[in-house]
């Protein structure tokens, strides 16, 4: 993935919005930020506004967030699914498969370049908050008992499709 992103230059704070819990959502992306935690973990936050929800704890208009630890082996796949959904692509379509291949490449279309442009960092002109206002679908499911005996929350991102 080639993470670095200039190691965040002036650094930003993480999100103070609560995370999404189990449910099916339509969300508007408000902003994306990337920070280094006190534990020296690189984290990506997508701050979102709930547009539709089947979970009463997360009503329409609520501000929520998704956090991805970028230092785990699943990070690249999770970030790729998020980016594809934010760019309106279904991973199973030919266009979605082509986007995944482009994200694997070096240069302007790489996952790192797309994510850097998605960040909201006024101190860095390459960060343009490019996903702001993008509508996206997300299904959240909590799995019990990971290898470390804790819980793990999966976020299944998909492109927003207006109901017919």
N, C-alpha and C positions, 0 to 999 in steps of 0.2 A: 504494500500500500504506500510505502514511502512517507510515513506520517509527518514528522518534523513540524511543518507549518511555521517555520521560523521560531519554533519554541514559544509561540504565542506573544512575542514582543512584550508589550506592556502588561499582559495578563489581565484577565477579567474575573469577576466572581461567578460562582456557579448559580444555579437557579434556586430560588426559595419557594417555588411552587411545589405543591405536593405531587407525588407520582400518581399515574393512573392505576386503578385496580381492575380486577376482572370485569370485563364488559366489552361491548361493541360500541365503537365511537366513530363519529365524523368530526374531524379536527381541522382548525385553521392554524398553520404554523405562524407563530408570532416572531420568534427569533431563534437562532442557534448560537451557542457559545461553547468554547472549549477552554478548559482550565486544568491546572495541575493541582491535585488534592494534597492535603497535608501529608498523606501517606505516599506521596510522589507517584500517584496514579494519574495518567492522562485521561480526562473525562470529557465526553461530548454531551451537551444538553440540548434538547429541542424543547423550547417552551411553546405551548400550544393553548388554544382557546377551544373549549368544547362547543361544538355546533349541534351535535346529536349524541344522545347517550341512553343506554338501557340500564345504567347504574345510578341510582338516586344519590349516591355520594359524590357524583361528578355531574352536576346539572349543566344545562345549556348556559354558556357564558362564563363558566368557571375556567380559571387559568390553571393549567397542569403542566407537568414536564416529564420527559423521558430522558434517562441518563444511560449512556453506554460507556463502560470502561474500555478504553482503546488499547489496553495492555493485555487483553485476553485473546485466546486463539479464535474465538467466535466474532471478534470485533469487525473484521473486514466483511464478513458475510452479513452481519446485522446492519452495518453502515451501507452496504451495497443495496440491500432490500429497502432501506429507508430512502436512499437517494432515488432509486428507480420509481418508488411510489410517489415521491415528491415531484418527480419529473413526468408523472402521468403514465408510466409504463407498467404493463403487466409482465412479470418475469417470464411467463410461458409464451408470450407472443414473439413473433420474429423481431419486432422493434425492440422489445424488452431484452431479448437475447443479444441483439446488436449493441444495446446500451451497456449491458454487463461487460461485453468484450471491450468496448471503448473505455470503460472505467478501469479495466485491468491494464490498459496501455499507459505509456508515459506521456507527459505533456499536458496540454490544456484540457483534455477530456479525462484525465486520470481521476480516480476517486479522491485523492488528496486535493487536487486542483478544484474539483467541483465542491468539495466540502469547505475548502478555504473560502471560496466565493460565497458559500451559504452562511458563513459566520457573520455575526454582528460585532464588529470591532472598529469603531470610528478612528482608531489610531493607525489602522492598516488599510490603505486604499484597495488592496486586493480582496478585502472582506466586504461584501456588498449586501449582506442579509438577503441573498438571492431567493430564498424560499419564503420570505415573509408574505403572508396572504395566501399561500398555497393550501388548498383543501386536500385532505388526505384521510384515508380510512385506517383504522387500527382496531384489531381485536387483541385483547389482553387476557392471557391465561396464566394462572399461577400453578407451578408444578411443585409438589411436595417432595422432600427428600432428594436433594442433590447429593453429589459425592461427599460434600462437606456436611451433610445432614441438615442443611438449611432449606429454605424455599428459593425458588427461582421464578422470575416473571418473564414470560415470553411475550413479545410484542410482534404481532403479525401485521405488517404494513401492506397496504395495497393502494393503488391509484384510485382517486375519487371518481366515481362514475355517477352522474346525475340519474336519479330514478326516472324511468320512462313513463 
